[in-house]
Amino acid sequence: MESQLISIRLFNARLIKRLILLLTVLGITGCGQVITNAKIEFSQDLSATILEFDDPETIKKGVPAYLILISSMIKGDPDNPDLLESGAKLYGAYASGFSDSDESKRALSKRAYDYAGRAMCIRNPDFCEVKSISYFEYEKKLKKVDLSQVESLFIFASSWAGVIEANSSDWNAVAELPKVKAGISRVIEIDETVNNGNAHLYMAVMESLLPPTLGGKPELAKKHFDRAIEISNGENQMARVLYAEKYARMLFDRELHDKLLKQVVEADTGPQDQILSNTLAKQRAAELLRGADDYF
């Protein structure tokens, strides 16, 4: 308990230093651009600090207050796409990794999608009403997206996927999955290395949703899992965990399942910007291995 409190204090100390800098800038200048830049820098530093942290429990306890802070900054600068995307990524990551309840996950993922959608609309007005248009019209708009907007498209599509996952029992939400897949596919077409290859990981999971007997495409999922791992130079351990959980378990491939998870357990935490994700992956891998006998 004491060590956790120390970790939380250290985590908060890092962020408070950045917050003090931000508040100082806000207090001594009336220049709008300087204020905007300070907000963006703080949100980016916040994201970097979280990704580099090796104690998920501290993140779970310490981050909620900063999510509210990011929202307050967005409220003061609602048309800043960089700030909106930072908020989308933070809310989306917290929703998928740390939510304690389905209700919380739905609320957080909805806010992530709202921020991402507003950012994408600002960057490309063609995307302001994508939910209300047909799939074929949406495809036409996707074809106009170029390299300069590919990262924004990934944030938008992955946030949309988060909403669908959080509302998986709602068929109206699930019915939007083809548009999400089309968006992620377009990201891969333009630049498959965006976000360390995670576009392939999203596609792999989506292709693993159904078994072959119900129209699923597990072999296509396998190709995406392999490519996600390859692009990350084998350092994205969450890709291996999802590979085992979504693909190997679906096909009842115990050998592949255990091989992937043991690789994760034995791996180090990797580059700084993957420490938190890989720490979570190692914890999940250990859980899946412990339950393997019951599953298989």
C-alpha positions as CSV (number, residue, x, y, z in Angstrom):
1,M,0.0,0.0,0.0
2,E,2.8,2.4,0.9
3,S,4.7,1.7,-2.3
4,Q,1.5,2.5,-4.3
5,L,1.1,5.8,-2.5
6,I,4.7,6.7,-3.3
7,S,4.2,5.8,-6.9
8,I,1.1,8.0,-7.1
9,R,2.9,10.9,-5.5
10,L,5.8,10.5,-8.0
11,F,3.4,10.3,-10.9
12,N,1.4,13.4,-9.7
13,A,4.7,15.3,-9.1
14,R,5.8,14.9,-12.7
15,L,2.5,16.1,-14.0
16,I,2.2,19.0,-11.5
17,K,5.5,20.4,-12.8
18,R,4.0,20.5,-16.2
19,L,0.7,21.9,-14.9
20,I,2.6,24.7,-13.0
21,L,4.4,25.6,-16.3
22,L,1.0,25.7,-18.1
23,L,-0.6,27.9,-15.5
24,T,2.4,30.2,-15.4
25,V,2.1,30.7,-19.2
26,L,-1.6,31.3,-18.9
27,G,-1.1,33.8,-16.2
28,I,1.6,35.9,-17.7
29,T,0.4,36.2,-21.3
30,G,-2.7,37.2,-23.2
31,C,-1.4,35.8,-26.5
32,G,-3.8,33.2,-27.7
33,Q,-1.3,31.2,-29.7
34,V,1.1,30.9,-26.8
35,I,-1.7,29.7,-24.6
36,T,-2.8,27.2,-27.2
37,N,0.7,25.9,-27.6
38,A,1.1,25.5,-23.9
39,K,-2.1,23.5,-23.7
40,I,-1.1,21.2,-26.5
41,E,2.4,20.7,-25.0
42,F,0.9,19.8,-21.6
43,S,-1.5,17.3,-23.2
44,Q,1.4,15.7,-25.1
45,D,3.6,15.6,-22.0
46,L,0.7,14.0,-20.1
47,S,0.3,11.3,-22.7
48,A,4.0,10.6,-22.8
49,T,4.2,10.4,-19.0
50,I,1.4,7.9,-18.9
51,L,2.8,5.7,-21.7
52,E,6.2,5.5,-19.9
53,F,4.7,4.5,-16.5
54,D,5.4,0.9,-15.4
55,D,2.6,0.7,-12.7
56,P,-0.9,0.4,-14.2
57,E,-2.5,0.6,-10.8
58,T,-1.0,4.1,-10.3
59,I,-2.3,5.2,-13.7
60,K,-5.7,3.9,-12.9
61,K,-5.9,5.9,-9.7
62,G,-4.0,9.0,-10.8
63,V,-5.2,9.8,-14.3
64,P,-9.0,10.5,-13.9
65,A,-8.3,14.0,-12.5
66,Y,-6.2,14.8,-15.5
67,L,-8.9,13.6,-17.9
68,I,-11.1,16.2,-16.4
69,L,-8.4,18.8,-16.8
70,I,-7.9,17.9,-20.5
71,S,-11.7,18.3,-20.9
72,S,-11.6,21.7,-19.3
73,M,-8.8,22.8,-21.7
74,I,-10.9,21.6,-24.6
75,K,-13.9,23.5,-23.4
76,G,-11.8,26.6,-23.4
77,D,-10.4,25.9,-26.9
78,P,-13.1,23.7,-28.6
79,D,-11.9,24.1,-32.1
80,N,-8.3,23.0,-31.6
81,P,-7.9,19.6,-33.4
82,D,-4.6,18.8,-31.8
83,L,-6.1,19.2,-28.3
84,L,-9.2,17.3,-29.3
85,E,-7.1,14.4,-30.6
86,S,-5.0,14.3,-27.4
87,G,-8.2,14.1,-25.4
88,A,-9.6,11.4,-27.7
89,K,-6.5,9.2,-27.2
90,L,-6.4,9.7,-23.4
91,Y,-10.0,8.9,-22.9
92,G,-10.0,6.0,-25.3
93,A,-6.9,4.4,-23.7
94,Y,-8.4,4.8,-20.2
95,A,-11.8,3.4,-21.3
96,S,-10.2,0.3,-22.8
97,G,-7.6,-0.4,-20.2
98,F,-8.9,0.8,-16.8
99,S,-12.7,1.2,-16.7
100,D,-14.3,-0.6,-13.8
101,S,-17.8,-0.8,-15.2
102,D,-19.6,-1.2,-18.5
103,E,-21.3,2.1,-17.9
104,S,-18.0,3.9,-17.3
105,K,-16.5,2.3,-20.4
106,R,-19.4,3.5,-22.5
107,A,-19.3,7.0,-21.2
108,L,-15.5,7.4,-21.6
109,S,-15.4,5.8,-25.1
110,K,-18.3,8.1,-26.2
111,R,-16.3,11.1,-25.1
112,A,-13.2,9.9,-26.9
113,Y,-15.2,9.4,-30.1
114,D,-16.8,12.8,-29.7
115,Y,-13.4,14.5,-29.5
116,A,-12.0,12.5,-32.3
117,G,-15.0,13.2,-34.5
118,R,-14.9,16.9,-33.9
119,A,-11.2,16.9,-34.7
120,M,-11.7,15.0,-37.9
121,C,-14.5,17.3,-38.9
122,I,-12.3,20.4,-38.4
123,R,-9.4,18.8,-40.4
124,N,-11.7,17.5,-43.2
125,P,-15.3,18.8,-43.4
126,D,-16.3,15.7,-45.5
127,F,-16.3,13.8,-42.2
128,C,-18.7,16.0,-40.2
129,E,-21.7,13.8,-40.7
130,V,-20.3,10.3,-41.5
131,K,-22.7,8.5,-39.3
132,S,-25.7,9.7,-41.3
133,I,-24.4,8.9,-44.8
134,S,-24.4,5.5,-46.6
135,Y,-21.4,3.2,-46.5
136,F,-20.7,3.8,-50.2
137,E,-20.6,7.6,-49.7
138,Y,-18.3,7.1,-46.8
139,E,-16.0,5.0,-48.9
140,K,-15.8,7.9,-51.4
141,K,-14.8,10.3,-48.7
142,L,-12.2,7.9,-47.4
143,K,-10.5,7.8,-50.8
144,K,-9.9,11.5,-50.6
145,V,-8.0,11.2,-47.3
146,D,-4.2,11.6,-47.9
147,L,-1.0,11.1,-45.9
148,S,-1.4,14.5,-44.1
149,Q,-4.6,13.3,-42.4
150,V,-3.9,9.6,-41.9
151,E,-3.0,9.8,-38.2
152,S,-6.2,11.8,-37.6
153,L,-8.2,9.2,-39.5
154,F,-6.7,6.5,-37.3
155,I,-7.6,8.3,-34.1
156,F,-11.1,8.8,-35.4
157,A,-11.6,5.2,-36.6
158,S,-10.1,3.6,-33.5
159,S,-12.2,5.8,-31.2
160,W,-15.3,4.7,-33.2
161,A,-14.2,1.1,-32.7
162,G,-13.9,1.7,-29.0
163,V,-17.6,2.9,-28.9
164,I,-18.7,-0.2,-30.7
165,E,-16.7,-2.4,-28.3
166,A,-18.2,-0.7,-25.3
167,N,-21.7,-1.1,-26.8
168,S,-21.3,-4.6,-28.2
169,S,-24.8,-5.6,-27.1
170,D,-26.4,-2.8,-29.1
171,W,-27.0,-3.9,-32.7
172,N,-27.3,-0.3,-33.8
173,A,-23.7,0.3,-32.7
174,V,-22.4,-3.0,-34.1
175,A,-24.0,-2.1,-37.5
176,E,-21.5,0.7,-37.8
177,L,-18.6,-1.8,-37.8
178,P,-18.2,-1.9,-41.6
179,K,-17.5,1.8,-41.6
180,V,-14.9,1.4,-38.9
181,K,-13.2,-1.4,-40.9
182,A,-13.2,0.7,-44.0
183,G,-11.6,3.6,-42.1
184,I,-8.8,1.4,-40.7
185,S,-8.3,-0.3,-44.1
186,R,-7.8,3.2,-45.6
187,V,-5.2,4.0,-42.9
188,I,-3.3,0.8,-43.8
189,E,-3.5,1.7,-47.5
190,I,-1.9,5.1,-46.9
191,D,0.6,4.3,-44.2
192,E,0.5,1.0,-42.3
193,T,3.1,2.1,-39.8
194,V,0.9,4.7,-38.2
195,N,0.8,4.3,-34.4
196,N,3.4,1.6,-34.5
197,G,1.4,-0.6,-36.8
198,N,-1.7,-0.7,-34.6
199,A,-4.0,-0.3,-37.5
200,H,-3.2,-3.9,-38.4
201,L,-4.0,-4.9,-34.8
202,Y,-7.4,-3.3,-35.0
203,M,-8.1,-5.1,-38.3
204,A,-6.9,-8.4,-36.8
205,V,-9.3,-8.1,-33.8
206,M,-12.2,-7.2,-36.1
207,E,-11.5,-10.1,-38.4
208,S,-11.5,-12.4,-35.3
209,L,-14.9,-11.5,-34.1
210,L,-16.6,-14.4,-35.8
211,P,-15.5,-18.0,-36.3
212,P,-15.2,-19.3,-39.9
213,T,-18.5,-21.1,-39.7
214,L,-20.3,-17.7,-39.2
215,G,-18.3,-15.9,-41.9
216,G,-15.2,-14.9,-40.0
217,K,-11.9,-14.6,-41.7
218,P,-9.3,-16.0,-39.2
219,E,-6.5,-16.4,-41.7
220,L,-6.9,-12.7,-42.7
221,A,-6.8,-11.9,-39.0
222,K,-3.6,-13.9,-38.6
223,K,-1.9,-11.9,-41.4
224,H,-2.8,-8.7,-39.6
225,F,-1.6,-9.9,-36.3
226,D,1.7,-11.0,-37.8
227,R,2.2,-7.7,-39.6
228,A,1.4,-5.7,-36.5
229,I,4.1,-7.6,-34.6
230,E,6.5,-7.2,-37.5
231,I,6.1,-3.4,-37.8
232,S,6.7,-3.0,-34.1
233,N,9.9,-5.1,-34.4
234,G,8.4,-7.6,-32.0
235,E,8.1,-5.0,-29.2
236,N,4.3,-4.6,-29.2
237,Q,3.4,-7.3,-26.6
238,M,-0.3,-6.5,-26.6
239,A,-0.4,-7.6,-30.2
240,R,0.8,-11.1,-29.1
241,V,-1.8,-11.2,-26.2
242,L,-4.7,-10.3,-28.5
243,Y,-3.3,-12.8,-31.1
244,A,-3.5,-15.5,-28.5
245,E,-6.8,-14.4,-27.0
246,K,-8.8,-13.6,-30.1
247,Y,-7.3,-15.9,-32.7
248,A,-5.6,-18.9,-31.0
249,R,-8.5,-19.4,-28.6
250,M,-11.1,-19.1,-31.4
251,L,-9.4,-21.9,-33.3
252,F,-8.5,-23.9,-30.1
253,D,-4.8,-23.7,-31.0
254,R,-3.3,-24.4,-27.6
255,E,0.3,-24.6,-28.9
256,L,0.2,-21.2,-30.6
257,H,-1.7,-19.7,-27.6
258,D,0.9,-20.8,-25.0
259,K,3.8,-19.9,-27.3
260,L,2.6,-16.3,-27.8
261,L,1.8,-15.7,-24.1
262,K,5.1,-17.2,-22.9
263,Q,6.9,-14.8,-25.2
264,V,5.1,-11.9,-23.6
265,V,5.7,-13.0,-20.1
266,E,9.5,-13.5,-20.8
267,A,9.8,-10.2,-22.7
268,D,11.0,-6.9,-21.2
269,T,8.8,-3.8,-21.2
270,G,10.3,-2.5,-24.4
271,P,10.7,1.2,-25.6
272,Q,9.6,4.0,-23.3
273,D,6.4,4.8,-25.1
274,Q,5.3,1.2,-24.8
275,I,6.1,0.5,-21.1
276,L,2.6,0.9,-19.8
277,S,1.0,-1.1,-22.7
278,N,3.5,-3.9,-22.4
279,T,3.2,-4.0,-18.6
280,L,-0.6,-4.5,-19.0
281,A,0.1,-7.1,-21.7
282,K,2.4,-9.1,-19.4
283,Q,-0.3,-9.1,-16.7
284,R,-3.0,-10.2,-19.1
285,A,-0.7,-12.9,-20.6
286,A,-0.1,-14.4,-17.1
287,E,-3.9,-14.4,-16.5
288,L,-4.6,-16.2,-19.8
289,L,-1.9,-18.8,-19.2
290,R,-3.4,-19.6,-15.7
291,G,-6.8,-20.1,-17.3
292,A,-5.6,-22.1,-20.3
293,D,-6.4,-25.5,-18.9
294,D,-10.0,-24.6,-18.2
295,Y,-10.4,-23.1,-21.7
296,F,-8.8,-25.8,-23.7
